């Protein structure tokens, strides 16, 4: 899968609420009312990540979950990352 150019990444990020670019990755922070809800979200994202065969880096800080996506095999951001970001956002529901 080909790397996206800077203009395409910025255009696509504008369509994804809360996602930003940090170097060769896209990132988002989610905040939840409780630790249990944060962990439940991580479980839902993990299931979707397995189905997509594209896995984010997670960090959990009490009620906050940070996701970072990059296509490591390509060395940056690809369509796969943006598709996964949209899918993970759906796990909020």
C-alpha positions in Angstrom: 0.0 0.0 0.0 1.5 3.4 -1.0 2.2 6.2 1.4 -0.1 9.2 1.1 1.3 12.6 0.4 1.0 15.5 2.9 -1.9 17.1 1.1 -3.9 13.9 0.9 -3.3 13.2 4.6 -4.4 16.7 5.6 -7.5 16.5 3.4 -8.5 13.1 4.9 -7.8 14.1 8.5 -10.2 17.0 8.0 -12.9 14.4 7.6 -12.0 12.6 10.8 -13.0 14.5 14.0 -10.3 14.5 16.6 -7.5 12.9 14.6 -4.3 14.8 14.1 -0.9 14.0 12.5 2.2 13.5 14.6 5.1 12.7 12.4 4.5 9.5 10.5 1.4 8.6 12.4 -2.2 9.8 13.0 -3.3 10.0 16.6 -6.4 10.6 18.7 -7.2 10.9 22.3 -10.6 9.6 23.7 -11.9 10.5 27.1 -14.5 8.4 29.0 -16.5 8.8 32.2 -14.8 5.9 33.9 -11.8 3.6 33.7 -14.2 0.6 32.9 -15.6 2.4 29.9 -12.2 3.3 28.6 -11.2 -0.4 28.8 -14.4 -1.5 27.2 -13.6 0.9 24.3 -10.1 -0.6 24.0 -11.7 -4.1 23.7 -14.0 -3.0 21.0 -11.2 -1.3 19.1 -9.0 -4.5 19.5 -11.7 -6.6 18.0 -12.1 -4.2 15.0 -8.3 -4.0 14.6 -8.1 -7.8 14.4 -10.8 -7.9 11.7 -8.9 -5.2 9.7 -5.6 -6.8 10.4 -4.3 -3.3 11.3 -3.4 -2.7 14.9 -3.0 0.7 16.6 -0.6 1.5 19.4 -2.7 2.1 22.6 -2.0 3.9 25.7 -4.5 4.0 28.6 -4.3 6.7 31.3 -7.1 6.1 33.7 -10.1 7.5 31.7 -8.2 8.4 28.6 -7.2 6.2 25.7 -4.7 7.3 23.1 -4.6 5.6 19.7 -1.7 6.0 17.2 -1.9 4.6 13.7 0.9 4.1 11.2 1.6 1.5 8.5 5.0 0.4 9.8 5.7 -1.8 6.8 5.4 1.3 4.6 7.1 3.8 7.0 4.2 6.2 7.3 0.6 6.9 6.7 -1.4 5.0 4.2 -5.1 4.6 3.3 -5.1 1.7 5.7 -4.5 4.0 8.7 -7.3 6.4 7.7 -9.8 3.6 7.1 -8.9 2.1 10.5 -9.3 5.5 12.2 -12.8 5.8 10.9 -13.6 2.3 11.9 -12.3 2.8 15.4 -14.4 6.0 15.8 -17.4 3.8 15.1 -16.5 1.8 18.2 -17.5 4.7 20.3 -21.2 3.9 19.7 
